[in-house]
């Protein structure tokens, strides 16, 4: 644990934030501020593509991406970031989402550009194919796929499974082993159906669970209305100045330095929106689309929904609650500040618990596909069933693991996965074109 913390404190101290922000900012300018088309992207996501080639609709791939990204990072991740980095961590997480939309667009553009049609007629793509066929660096593609495979067991599996079992045990006293087995069976049955089964389920599950959670958050913000503006002010000020929440009252665990705010805000921002990891590009490769920029724009909107909206509103709920009731977090761990905030409304803990479980299950299903495509690239289609079995077993194992160990491992694997993908984006940057309305009426 100490070794992992040492490595992560170095990687996420300066190198990874600088690399990610550098890439995010570069593509924001290179793509002429593609973020300004976010509402166009939302419209396109629900507009059927009549002439495109692919396996599933753009909305289904967007839902798949959101299923994989809207998970415990939006609840537990933001809570932990605020506890360790202070209120300013919310600003850095939010900024990671705003700028990360450009990077998400770029990696999806390349994924569509270099995707391949397999012998059975399905489409497959992602950073590994851009690395192999765009850069002629198959060895780097192999490294990326190994990192993706490991990440699928960490960010996609263990953190989510542990969140489900811990929540079910805390709220309803259910056995963690029993819940872990039930979740493993449910997810295992879904992923056996392949990408179409996953896309169909995610299209129904994601909008429902997101709306359910947002309604709860808005309810809390209405109750905390006098503290909403002060919360905005504190979040922004704490991102650049050593301002902090009333730490002495809430137990002294709230961070206060700019470095800790940016370190945990950016790390948790990447964890939840995955812009720069390349995972969203894997899902987007199966979309029915006629041009790379159309699907790239649609996939970009996932980062907006996940980080700018979901993480932003979660951070505001937590900070406003701590300003209104500084002692309300006493007795709660780092990961439970959101729980303390939801106690302000009737059945708040149950609403949050159900939301977290739904988020986590969706992420488990979404990330299984990313790992599956990595395995297919490395070992061929014959290894997919073995991977699915191992993934299902890992859901149970992750459900009883130490959450702190899982989080630290996830931060390290995310960095290892992001580096080859970011190298690919920078070296192939001239092939990535800004969105064109002419091509996408």
C-alpha positions in Angstrom: 0.0 0.0 0.0 2.8 2.4 0.9 4.6 1.6 -2.4 1.4 2.3 -4.4 0.8 5.6 -2.6 4.4 6.7 -3.2 4.2 5.9 -6.9 0.7 7.5 -7.3 1.8 10.6 -5.4 4.6 11.1 -7.9 2.6 10.3 -11.0 -0.4 12.3 -10.0 1.6 15.1 -8.4 2.9 16.7 -11.6 3.5 14.3 -14.5 0.0 13.0 -15.2 -1.9 16.2 -14.5 0.5 18.1 -16.7 0.3 15.5 -19.5 -3.5 15.2 -19.4 -4.1 19.0 -19.1 -1.6 19.6 -21.9 -3.3 17.2 -24.2 -6.8 18.5 -23.3 -5.7 22.1 -23.9 -3.9 21.2 -27.1 -6.9 19.5 -28.7 -9.3 22.2 -27.4 -7.3 24.6 -29.7 -6.5 22.1 -32.4 -10.2 21.3 -32.8 -11.3 24.9 -32.6 -13.1 24.7 -29.3 -15.1 21.6 -30.2 -16.8 21.9 -26.8 -19.0 24.6 -28.2 -20.9 21.9 -30.2 -21.9 20.0 -27.0 -25.6 20.7 -27.5 -25.4 19.7 -31.1 -23.8 16.5 -29.9 -26.7 15.8 -27.6 -29.2 16.4 -30.5 -27.2 14.0 -32.8 -27.1 11.3 -30.1 -30.9 10.9 -30.4 -31.0 11.3 -34.2 -30.8 8.0 -36.0 -28.0 7.7 -38.6 -29.6 6.6 -41.9 -26.5 5.8 -44.0 -23.9 4.7 -41.4 -22.2 1.4 -41.1 -21.8 -0.3 -37.7 -23.4 -2.7 -35.2 -25.5 -0.6 -32.9 -27.0 2.9 -32.9 -25.0 6.0 -31.8 -27.4 6.4 -28.8 -26.7 2.8 -27.7 -22.9 3.4 -27.9 -23.3 6.6 -26.0 -25.4 4.8 -23.3 -22.7 2.1 -23.2 -20.0 4.7 -22.7 -22.1 6.5 -20.0 -22.8 3.1 -18.3 -19.0 2.5 -18.1 -18.2 6.1 -16.9 -21.2 7.0 -14.6 -20.3 4.8 -11.7 -18.9 5.0 -8.2 -16.5 7.8 -9.3 -19.5 10.2 -9.5 -20.4 9.4 -5.8 -17.5 7.8 -3.9 -14.8 9.3 -6.1 -16.0 12.9 -5.6 -16.5 12.3 -1.9 -13.0 11.0 -1.5 -11.5 13.8 -3.7 -13.1 16.4 -1.4 -12.0 14.7 1.7 -8.4 14.4 0.6 -8.1 17.5 -1.6 -10.6 20.0 -0.2 -13.4 21.8 -1.9 -11.1 22.9 -4.7 -10.9 19.3 -6.0 -14.4 19.8 -7.4 -13.2 22.6 -9.6 -10.3 20.6 -11.0 -12.5 17.6 -11.5 -15.0 19.8 -13.4 -12.3 21.4 -15.5 -11.0 18.0 -16.4 -14.4 17.2 -17.8 -14.7 20.5 -19.8 -11.3 20.3 -21.4 -11.5 16.5 -21.6 -14.3 16.7 -24.1 -11.8 17.6 -26.8 -9.6 14.6 -26.0 -12.6 12.3 -26.0 -13.5 13.6 -29.4 -10.0 13.1 -30.7 -9.6 9.5 -29.5 -13.1 8.5 -30.9 -12.3 10.1 -34.3 -9.2 7.9 -34.6 -11.1 4.9 -33.4 -13.7 5.2 -36.2 -11.0 6.1 -38.7 -9.0 2.9 -38.0 -11.7 0.5 -37.0 -11.9 -2.9 -38.7 -14.7 -5.2 -39.8 -14.2 -8.7 -38.6 -15.0 -12.0 -40.4 -18.4 -12.3 -38.7 -19.4 -8.8 -39.9 -19.0 -6.9 -36.6 -16.9 -3.8 -36.1 -13.9 -3.5 -33.7 -11.7 -0.6 -32.9 -10.0 1.6 -30.3 -6.6 3.0 -29.6 -4.9 -0.3 -30.2 -5.9 -0.3 -33.9 -4.8 3.3 -34.3 -1.5 2.5 -32.7 -1.0 -0.6 -35.0 -2.3 0.7 -38.3 -1.8 4.5 -37.8 1.6 4.5 -36.1 2.8 1.0 -37.0 3.6 0.5 -33.3 2.0 -2.9 -32.6 4.1 -3.3 -29.4 2.6 -0.1 -28.0 -0.9 -1.4 -29.0 -0.1 -4.6 -27.0 0.9 -2.6 -24.0 -2.3 -0.6 -24.2 -4.4 -3.7 -24.4 -2.7 -5.3 -21.4 -3.3 -2.1 -19.4 -6.9 -2.1 -20.6 -7.3 -5.7 -19.5 -5.9 -4.9 -16.0 -8.0 -1.8 -15.8 -11.2 -3.8 -16.6 -10.5 -5.8 -13.4 -9.8 -2.6 -11.4 -11.7 0.6 -12.5 -14.4 -1.4 -14.2 -14.8 -4.3 -11.8 -13.3 -4.2 -8.3 -14.2 -0.7 -7.4 -17.8 -1.1 -8.6 -18.3 -4.5 -7.0 -16.9 -3.3 -3.7 -19.2 -0.3 -3.8 -22.3 -2.4 -4.3 -21.6 -4.9 -1.5 -20.5 -2.2 1.0 -23.6 -0.2 0.3 -26.0 -3.2 0.5 -24.4 -4.3 3.8 -24.5 -0.8 5.3 -28.1 0.0 4.3 -29.8 -3.4 4.6 -27.4 -5.6 6.5 -27.0 -8.0 3.7 -24.0 -10.3 3.6 -21.2 -9.0 1.3 -20.4 -12.5 0.0 -24.1 -13.1 -0.9 -24.5 -9.8 -2.6 -21.2 -10.3 -4.5 -22.4 -13.7 -5.8 -25.8 -12.2 -6.9 -24.1 -9.3 -8.8 -21.6 -11.6 -10.4 -24.5 -13.9 -11.8 -26.6 -10.9 -13.0 -23.6 -9.2 -14.8 -22.4 -12.5 -16.2 -25.7 -13.3 -17.8 -25.8 -9.8 -19.5 -22.3 -9.9 -20.9 -22.8 -13.3 -22.4 -25.1 -11.6 -24.9 -22.3 -9.4 -26.4 -22.3 -5.8 -27.5 -26.0 -5.8 -28.7 -27.2 -7.1 -25.4 -25.1 -4.6 -23.5 -26.2 -1.7 -25.7 -29.8 -2.6 -25.4 -29.7 -2.8 -21.6 -27.6 0.4 -21.2 -30.0 2.4 -23.4 -32.8 1.7 -20.9 -30.8 1.7 -17.6 -28.6 4.8 -18.0 -31.2 7.5 -18.5 -33.4 6.1 -15.7 -30.6 5.8 -13.1 -29.2 9.2 -13.9 -32.5 11.0 -13.6 -33.3 9.2 -10.3 -30.0 10.4 -8.8 -30.2 14.0 -10.2 -33.7 14.4 -8.7 -32.3 13.5 -5.3 -29.4 16.0 -5.7 -31.7 18.8 -6.8 -33.9 18.1 -3.8 -30.9 18.6 -1.5 -29.8 21.7 -3.2 -33.2 23.3 -2.8 -33.0 22.6 0.9 -29.5 24.0 1.0 -30.3 26.9 -1.3 -28.8 29.7 0.9 -25.4 27.8 0.8 -25.3 27.0 -2.9 -23.7 30.3 -4.0 -21.2 30.2 -1.1 -20.3 26.7 -2.1 -19.5 27.8 -5.7 -17.3 30.6 -4.3 -15.5 28.2 -1.9 -14.9 25.6 -4.6 -13.4 28.1 -7.0 -11.3 29.9 -4.3 -10.0 26.6 -2.9 -8.8 25.5 -6.3 -6.2 28.4 -6.3 -5.8 29.4 -2.7 -5.2 27.4 0.5 -8.8 27.9 1.6 -10.6 25.0 3.2 -13.8 23.7 4.8 -14.3 23.9 8.6 -11.9 21.0 9.1 -11.7 21.1 12.9 -15.5 20.6 13.0 -15.7 17.7 10.5 -12.8 15.7 11.9 -9.8 17.4 10.3 -9.7 15.2 7.2 -10.3 17.9 4.7 -7.3 18.9 2.5 -6.3 22.4 1.9 -3.4 22.7 -0.5 -3.6 23.5 -4.2 -1.5 20.5 -5.0 -3.7 18.1 -3.2 -6.9 19.7 -4.7 -5.6 19.3 -8.2 -4.1 15.9 -7.6 -7.3 14.3 -6.3 -9.6 16.4 -8.5 -7.8 15.5 -11.7 -7.3 11.8 -10.7 -10.9 11.3 -9.8 -12.0 13.3 -12.9 -10.1 11.0 -15.1 -11.4 8.0 -13.2 -15.0 9.0 -13.8 -15.0 10.4 -17.4 -12.0 8.4 -18.7 -11.1 11.1 -21.3 -7.5 10.2 -22.2 -7.8 6.5 -21.3 -9.2 5.5 -24.7 -11.9 3.3 -23.3 -14.8 5.3 -24.7 -13.3 5.0 -28.2 -13.6 1.2 -27.9 -17.3 1.4 -27.4 -17.8 4.0 -30.1 -16.1 1.8 -32.7 -19.2 -0.3 -33.0 -21.5 2.6 -33.7 -23.5 3.1 -36.9 -22.0 6.2 -38.4 -21.1 7.7 -41.8 -18.3 10.0 -40.7 -15.7 9.9 -37.8 -16.5 13.4 -36.7 -20.2 12.7 -36.1 -19.6 9.8 -33.8 -16.7 11.7 -32.1 -19.0 14.5 -31.3 -21.6 12.2 -29.8 -19.1 10.3 -27.7 -17.7 13.7 -26.5 -21.1 14.4 -24.9 -20.6 11.5 -22.5 -17.8 13.4 -20.8 -20.1 16.4 -20.5 -22.9 14.4 -18.8 -20.5 12.4 -16.6 -18.2 15.0 -15.2 -19.6 18.5 -15.9 -23.1 17.6 -14.9 -23.0 14.5 -12.6 -19.7 15.1 -10.8 -20.4 18.9 -10.6 -23.8 18.4 -8.9 -22.4 15.8 -6.5 -19.6 18.1 -5.4 -22.0 21.0 -4.9 -24.3 18.8 -2.8 -21.4 17.7 -0.6 -19.9 21.2 -0.1 -23.2 22.9 0.5 -24.1 20.3 3.1 -20.7 20.7 4.9 -21.2 24.5 4.9 -24.8 24.2 6.3 -24.0 21.4 8.8 -20.2 21.3 9.5 -20.6 18.5 12.0 -22.8 16.3 9.8 -19.8 14.4 8.5 -18.6 13.3 11.9 -18.4 9.5 12.0 -18.3 9.1 8.3 -15.3 7.9 6.2 -13.8 9.7 3.2 -16.1 7.8 0.9 -19.3 8.7 2.8 -19.5 12.5 2.6 -22.3 12.0 0.0 -24.2 9.8 2.4 -24.0 12.5 5.0 -25.5 15.0 2.5 -28.3 12.7 1.4 -29.5 12.4 5.0 -31.0 15.8 4.6 -34.0 14.3 2.7 -36.5 11.6 3.6 -35.2 8.1 2.6 -32.0 9.9 1.4 -29.7 7.1 2.3 -31.9 4.6 0.4 -32.1 6.9 -2.7 -28.3 7.2 -2.7 -27.7 3.5 -2.1 -30.0 2.5 -4.9 -28.4 5.0 -7.2 -24.9 3.8 -6.3 -25.8 0.2 -6.9 -27.4 1.0 -10.3 -24.3 3.1 -11.3 -21.9 0.4 -10.3 -23.8 -2.4 -12.0 -23.9 -0.4 -15.2 -20.2 0.2 -15.0 -19.5 -3.5 -14.4 -21.5 -4.3 -17.6 -19.9 -1.5 -19.7 -16.3 -2.1 -18.7 -16.6 -5.9 -19.4 -16.8 -5.0 -23.1 -13.6 -2.9 -23.0 -11.7 -5.8 -21.5 -13.2 -8.2 -23.9 -12.0 -6.2 -26.9 -8.5 -6.0 -25.4 -8.5 -9.8 -25.0 -9.8 -10.3 -28.5 -6.9 -8.1 -29.9 -4.3 -9.9 -27.8 -5.4 -13.6 -28.0 -8.3 -13.8 -30.5 -12.0 -14.4 -30.3 -11.5 -17.9 -28.8 -10.3 -16.3 -25.5 -13.4 -14.1 -25.0 -15.4 -16.7 -23.0 -12.4 -17.3 -20.7 -12.2 -13.6 -20.1 -15.9 -13.4 -19.3 -15.6 -16.2 -16.8 -12.6 -14.5 -15.1 -14.4 -11.2 -15.1 -17.4 -12.7 -13.4 -15.2 -14.3 -10.8 -13.4 -11.0 -10.2 -16.7 -9.3 -9.5 -17.0 -11.6 -6.5 -13.4 -11.2 -5.5 -13.6 -7.4 -5.8 -16.7 -7.3 -3.7 -14.8 -8.3 -0.6 -11.4 -6.6 -1.2 -10.0 -3.6 0.6 -11.5 -0.4 -1.0 -8.4 1.6 -0.3 -6.2 -0.9 -2.1 -8.6 -1.0 -5.0 -8.5 2.8 -5.4 -4.7 3.1 -5.2 -4.3 0.3 -7.7 -6.9 2.0 -10.0 -5.0 5.3 -10.0 -1.8 3.5 -11.1 -3.4 1.4 -13.8 -5.3 4.5 -15.2 -1.9 6.3 -15.6 -0.4 3.2 -17.4 -3.4 3.0 -19.7 -3.5 6.7 -20.5 0.1 7.1 -21.6 0.2 5.0 -24.8 -3.2 6.4 -25.8 -2.1 10.0 -25.3 1.1 9.3 -27.3 -1.1 7.9 -30.1 -3.3 11.1 -30.1 -0.3 13.4 -30.2 1.5 11.6 -33.0 -1.6 11.3 -35.1 -3.0 14.7 -34.3 -2.9 16.0 -37.9 -5.4 13.2 -39.0 -8.0 14.4 -36.4 -10.3 17.0 -38.0 -12.6 19.4 -36.3 -16.4 18.8 -36.4 -18.0 19.9 -39.7 -21.6 20.7 -39.9 -21.4 20.3 -43.7 -20.7 16.6 -43.3 -23.4 16.2 -40.6 -26.6 18.1 -41.5 
